[in-house]
Amino acid sequence: MSEMKDKVQGDVRINPDVIAQYAGMRAMECIGVVGMGAVSMKDGFYRILKSDRLMKGVSVSMKNKRITIDFHVIVAYGVSIQAVTDNLAENVAYHVEHFTGLPVEKINVYVEGVRVID
């Protein structure tokens, strides 16, 4: 079998929604994150999203092949918000960078509510 002498050239473009969905799933694996929140345009209140709608609580932007992710999360009552958000940022950045091959420049976490877990 002959070897390819030239590397194949081309572009790979990742839809930000794909990254948002993946990042949302990874965020939900973090201890202390109860769910994602979405704003209701009608009344301005945040509500917890069902697991199939996680992407609505995550927004991804890309500039110069660098990723910025915004999360709107609901955290468990009684946890350290700082510990939860630090863990979320580190966990998601690590996995998204390996998933996409692109660097995560910034992760913003907006805590939109607290829930008591039964």
Secondary structure, 3 states (H helix, E strand, C coil): CCCCCCCCCCCCCCCHHHHHHHHHHHHHCCCCEEEEEEECCCCCCEEECCHHHHHHHEEEEEECCEEEEEEEEEEECCCCHHHHHHHHHHHHHHHHHHHHCCCEEEEEEEEEEEECCC
